Amino acid sequence: MADHESNGHGHPSIGRRRFLTQGALAGAVATAPLHALLARAEQNGTYGQGNGRPRRDCSPDYGPLRVVNDAATGLPLLFLPAGFQYVTFGWTGDLLSDGTLTPALHDGMAAFRSRRGRVRLVRNHEVGSDVDAFATGLAYDARAGGGTTTLEFDPRRGRLVASWPSVSGTVRNCAGGPAPWGAWLTCEEALDEPTEDNTLTEKHGYIFDVPVFGGATPMPLTAMGRFVHEAVAVDPHTGIVYETEDAGTSGFYRFIPNSRGRLAAGGTLQMLAIAGRPQYDTAMGQQQDEQLDVEWVTIDQPDPNLPDEPQVFEQGWAKGGARFARLEGAWYGNGSVFFVSTSGGNAEEGQIWEYEPMSETLRLVFESPSAEVLNAPDNICVSPRGGLVLCEDGGGTEFLHGLTTDGQVFRFAQNNVILSGERNGISGDFTGSEFAGATFSPDGRWLFVNIQSPGITFAVTGPWRAGAL
């Protein structure tokens, strides 16, 4: 078996019954652990086979969904519970403060505390390599259309006050994660590179560090691996960055930086393996709550020259690393990293995993038995009041789901985006477009979320304390 390295954590163990927090990044405190919520849902029959109860069409506390008009455009873009309202901003095609057009395909996002009570958002754009960079002065590759934009929102006035490009010239910026040093780590979900068939000038498949304040240098963090990245979660106690891979055969990785908070200084990339079970396949046949002892195998070539050198996953797999089915969102809280396998499980409808660095154990905390229960979970977002916001990326009309502290799953928001040219000439039925980038403001009063197509950012507020979210 390949090399095993301990985590080297020096902080005390945190009990599983305490709730996960968003910490200093969002300033919000939750009240029940994620795995406990899912366990209650399993007991209630809301998740799992249980007694066959379906998820609720609405929260028993917030009440039924009803169409609500956008405070900015007057358009009926969302269904929400009574008392909730929202304002949209940052649409595809809107002018940023510097005159740049807002790019399309809004995706992952995080909210940070800004000056004068404002909230600063860093937002991904999952645009590929078929268009040129939207901000050439910030471009890593002038022939790539992805990147990030940064937006300043004033919650007192409920409006956008400024916006600007922050990184450009990347490919398919899908998700990422906030870092405790005040940055958004944006991830490329691609392995594009210059060929005779395109005009790219650089290799892609990297993570980029985007400062929340100050200018960004679009420099790929090559030591963190070149693969089809999805999301990251940073352990604030150690500075270790955990990474997910969105491919049919995926690995779960950690990056141990040489200098905490200075990712560009290099470090060691490793892939999770199950101790004593080389090449363990987590996709099917798993037992909920079974603890699996973890070790880590080092990736010798984190930035391989493809196709001449083996891909990152292939290197880890050859050393006995574990396989997951399409990893998506990741989130750190109170000593654990939770991450989502969107197509894992016997029904291939999704799994949620927990890795605990202190004990170096992995366990399955939830597996969807059918699309009717949960269909291809993607991002997860923890509410300051203890509930969860679940983003699905399945078929049909898309919803944001809530999960209460007593284990009830309910629909919180419904996509109702149908346009006839009212904004920037956009037309079409977009009700099947996914929600993405759900994140709460530091004070917990606003939920920010994107609808990927046509590309809209929503700020939702209302009587949160009446329910779980």
ABEGO torsion letter per residue (X at the ends): XBBBBBAGBABBBBBAABBBBAEAAAGBBBABBAAAAAAAAAAAGABEAEAGBBBBABBAAAEBBBBBBBAAAGBBABBBBBGBBBBBBGBBGBBBAAGBBBBBGBBBBBBBBBBGGBBBBBBBBBBBAABBBABAAABABAABABEBBBBBBBAAAGBBABBBBABBGBBGBBBEEBBAAGBBBBBBBBABBBBAABABABBBGBBBBBBABEBBBBBBBAAAEBBBBABBBBBAAAGBBBBBBBBABBBBBBBBBABBGBAAAEEBBBBBBBBGBBGBBAABGBBBGBBBBBBBBBBABABBBOAABBBAAAAAAAAGBBBBBGBBBBBBBGGBBBBBBAABEAAGAEBBBBBBAAAGBBBBABBBABAAABBGBBBBBBBAAGBBBBBBBBBEBBBBBBBBAAGBBBBABBBABBBAGABGGBBEBAAABBBBGBBBBAAGABBBBBBAOAGBBBBBBEBAAABAX
